[in-house]
Amino acid sequence: MESVGGEGAAAISPVAKWRDDFSRAFQYYLDRSTPHAVERWMGTLVAALIYVLRVYYVQGFYVVSYGLGIYILNLLIGFLSPKVDPELESLDGASLPTKGSDEFKPFIRRLPEFKFWYAITKAFCVAFLMTFFSMFDVPVFWPILLCYWIVLFVLTMKRQILHMMKYKYVPFNIGKQYGGKKSSAGSSGLSRD
């Protein structure tokens, strides 16, 4: 009896070891890609282009594309939203600063950029794999799905922009502000003559 349990554990051990090694290596390269935002997004753009070409080539999988679009819209809302909703915060008595003398509270996203990128990239990869299985190719009239997604996108973005205007936050920052001027990487104060 004991030899059977020992053999089963020995048979599972190499698979578990391989999975752990793969997971560790994948996390290592994922961590190394963190500071390279432009390169990461270019890779995602390539993955999206490959997916679009695949859908165009097979002339199908419109429901998968619609689901992918809804998922990306949901991720975008999380990316543009603050971690602490000002509507709920104002009920507690605390609110965003409205005057220069108020306390500065930096904008912290509900969904950080790296997790946003990772989720979108993973979604395109999963959707691409789904295009190889005919069970996901549900016959639909795709222009209706496209129109519905556009209406959903416009209404959702309108609501998000109104929320941003009401609570006076901007989810994007380009460069660090110094005395009202944006700093750029190339301006060090020294000139090369």
N, C-alpha and C positions, 0 to 999 in steps of 0.2 A: 504494500500500500504506500509506504513512504517513498519508494523509488518512483512511483507514478507522479506524485506531487513534485518531487525533485526534478524529474524530466520536464514537466510542464513549466516550472519556474525557469529552468535553463532555456527552454524554447522561447519564452516570452522575453527573457532578459536581453537578447540581442536586438529585438524589435524596440523595446523600451529604451535601450541605450541609443540606438540610432535616432529615435524620435527626440530624445533629450539633446543629443549632439546637433541634430538639425535645428531644433528650436533655439539652442544657444547660438549657433552660427547665424541663423536668421535674425535674431535679436541684436547680435553684434553689428551686422551690416545695416540694420534698421537704425540703430543708434548712431552709427557713423554717418548716415545720410541726413541726420537732423539739421545740421547747419547749412546744408546745400539746398535751400528752398527752391531756387530757380531750376536747378537740375531735376529735382524731384517732380516739380510741376510739369516740366518738359516731358519727362517719362510718362506721366499720367496723360498728358496730351497725346502722346504717341499711342498709348493703350486705348484711349478714346477713339482715335482715328482708325486704329485697327478694328475696333468693335463696329464703328459706323460702316467701314468698308465691308465687313463681314455681313452685316444686316442688309446692306445695299446689294451685295453679290447674291445672297440667297433669297432676297425679296420676301422676307418674312420676319417672324419674331418681333412683331410690333407690340404685343402685350408685354414682352420682356423689356423692350425699350421704354414703354410707358411706365412700367414699374421702376425701372432704373431712373427715369426722369423724376418721378415722385420722390424716390429715396434721396436723390441729389438735392431736390428742393427742400426736403426736410433737413438735410445736413446744412444747407446754406442758411436756413433760418437759425439753426443752432450756432452757426459761425458768426452771424450778424447780431445775435442777441447777447445782452450782458449776462454774466453769471448770476447776479442778483437782480431780479426784475424790479425796476423802480416803482411800478404800481404796487407791488406787495410791500416794498420797503417803505413807501410813503404811509401805508396803513400802520406801520410800526412806529412812526414818528421820525424816522431817519429818511433823508432824501438826498438826491444828488445836489452838489453845490450849484447855486444859481447866481451868486455874486463872487467877485474876486476875493473877498475876505473869507469866504466859506472854505471848509477843508477840501483839499484836492483828493479826489478818488479816481484812480486810473481805471480805464476801461479794461475789464477782464472778461474775456469771451466765455460763453457757456460751453462752446466746443472749440478747443485750441486749434491753431492752424495745422499742427502736425497730425493730430487725430482726424481733422477734416480731410487732409490730403490722403491719409492712410485708408480711411473709410471709402473715399471716392475711388481710389485706385483698386481696392479690393472689390468694390461693387462692379467696376468695369471688367475685371478679370472673371468674376463669377458670371456676369451676364454673357461674356464671350464664351465661356464654357457651356452655358445653357443653350447657345445656338447650335451646338452639336447634337442635341437631343430633340427629336421631332415632337415629343410630347409637349414641349413648351411652345410650339408654333401653333398657337390658337388662331384660326382664321377670323380676322376682324377688318373692318373698314378703317384703315389707319388715319385718314384725314379727320375723322371725328375724335379719335384719341388725341391727335395733335392739337386740334382746336380746344378741346377740354383742358389739356395740359397748359396751353398758353393762357387761357382764362384763369386757371388756378394759379399760375405763376404771377400774373398781373395783380390779381386780388391779394395774394399773399404778400407780394413785395410792396403794394400800396399800404397795406396794414403795417408792415414792418417799418417803412419809411415814415409813416405818420407817428408811430411809436418813437422812432429816433428823433423826430422833430419835437414831439411833445416833451420828452425828457432830456433833450439837448445833449445827445451823445453821438459821437462819430466812431464807428467801429474800425476805422482805418487810421493809421498814423504813418506818415512818410517822412522819415528823418526826425531827429530830436529838435525840439523848439528851444532856441536860445534867444531870449529877448525879442520874441516876435519873428525871428528869422529862422528859416529851416537850415540845418547844417547839412552839408554834403560831404561825402567821403573824400573828395579831392581838395577841399578848401582847408588848408592847414594854417593859413596866415602867412606862409612863406612863399615867395615867388621864385620861380626858376628863370633866371635871365641868362 
